Amino acid sequence: MKELERFKKTVLEEYPRLGLDSRFCFRCHKGVPCFNECCRDVNIFLTPYDIIRLKNKLGITSEEFIKKYTITPFDQNLKYPILLLKMEDDEKKSCPFVEEEGCTVYSDRPWACRMYPLGLASPKDSHRTEKDDFYFLLKEEVCRGFAEDNELSVRDWIEDQEIELYDRMGRGFKEITLHSYFQEGKDLSPQKMEMFFMVCYNIDKFRDFIFGSSFLDKFEIDDQMRRKIKEDDVALLDFGYDWLKFALFGEKTMTVKTDILKARQKELDEKRGN
């Protein structure tokens, strides 16, 4: 993780900053001699939406996907859990989804794969906004795509790779991970770390938690929302972000049922009376 921090520092201090209208030459296809080379020995950080798309593409549960295709790096400085795509245990550390003809999950490939060769950087400032973010080019020696006669803008690339959808789906996750709670140096308890992991990554387990426990008896959730989160992974993830804001940070994003509040107040009064 220290290597990643050094890379981030280099990007912020040395890389040319690109805007949406900045232009560059790039094209990747089977004809370039480096085809598939960029899919080996690389750190791919997975977002919650990445996992939903990939596990549904593969027709497996989120728990099965996590066990088979991800690793959880350990770093005592991490404020919350992160997941990386697990590379194959071969000489080239190949991506498990890439074959000779290319990516087998291309239509549902992760955000990081869609972005390449672009990167997105966010200055380290607790008062930063999305306007402070900037794009940059990852020019690796192995890549021959930059020699292709295909000029386009950053905006063109984002549209062509359907990145805007992934960015939109990632906003809720950003709100959690960039929350002032973490900016102030506070840590999550082990129980809250598990909750974060379940909601953000193990979406099927989160659904089981909601519908297999007393959760729905405690919170005001209308019938329409219940149907949506039971059937739609994306709706459930958005709901989960609200739940995390409530459970981790104490925000009023969920409404506790009146009878539950009264029972809690009665319990408190009885304890005070003793």
Protein Blocks (a to p, Z undefined) as FASTA:
>chain_A
ZZmmmmmmmmmmmmccddfkbccdddddfklmkgoklmgoiacdddfklmmmmmmmnopa
fklmmmmmgccdddfkbcbdcddddddfbfkopafkbcfkbcfklmmgcfklmmpmcdcd
ddddfkbcfklpccdddddfklmklmpccdddfklmmmmnommmmmmmmmmmmmmmmgmk
lmnopacdfklmmmmmmmmmmmmlmmmmmmmmmklmmpccdfklmmmmmmmmklmmmmmm
mmmmmmmnopafbccdfklmmmmmmmmmmmmmZZ
